[in-house]
Amino acid sequence: MDSLYHFRWVLWVAVLLVGAGVGTALAVTHSAGKPAVKAPPPDKGFTWAAGMKPAPNFDLVDENGRPVSPGAFRGHPVLITFMDPVCRDLCPLEAKALSAAVRSIPVAERPAIISVSVNRWADRKRALLHASAKWKVPPTWRWAVGKPAALGGVWHAYGIGVRDDKRTVDGITSDDISHTEATYAVDRHGYERALFMYPFLPQDVRNAVERLG
């Protein structure tokens, strides 16, 4: 099996294991409460050579209803990440690390950040803007949302496992979202060049972006 696709298969299995209550060393987060697993050491990233892995394209909309697609960023590097707008544990921390990485890069060379939502129940504009403001993300950050089938296709294409568990407490049912916490670095030609599992260090992401050329 191709090493990247094997790795993506592992990402899916990680979420399934956490959902079943089985421990794993991979970074998986829940939208509420404490992290499901103890955070491993900072990830140095999974990399591959230029021209090997085209980044799957998709067509979603951002927090303002405008089209957002990796293909629209040809000629510029882009970071593609997957987050829950109402997450209160790992997502804000990953957003902080990504923001620090981007801000450490000269303005003219900063990559765009596409944050694909993993929580279709929290995709309203108000929630997306609130998360952006609270997490203090850079101007290059754009959310990507859409219909469940469209989002599911993007998650699958990038090997992102997502679980939506219904929980009822005192007669009130809520959605507990578990998902793989990962960020891809895509070069200006539209090829995946690095994959980071949170936790990672801002300088490692910055170094990966600088190597994109």
NORRARA-V811005 format. One record per run of one state. SS is the DSSP state (hx for helix, st for strand, lp for the rest). FROM is the first residue (numbers start at 1). LEN is the number of residues. Records with the same first field share a line. If there is no record, write none. Layout:
SS=FROM-LEN, FROM-LEN
This chain:
lp=1-2, 20-8, 31-12, 44-2, 48-6, 55-5, 62-5, 69-1, 74-4, 84-6, 104-3, 110-2, 118-2, 123-2, 136-5, 146-2, 158-4, 170-2, 181-1, 187-4, 198-2, 201-1, 211-3
hx=3-17, 70-4, 90-14, 107-3, 120-3, 125-11, 148-10, 202-9
st=28-3, 43-1, 46-2, 54-1, 60-2, 67-2, 78-6, 112-6, 141-5, 162-8, 172-9, 182-5, 191-7, 200-1
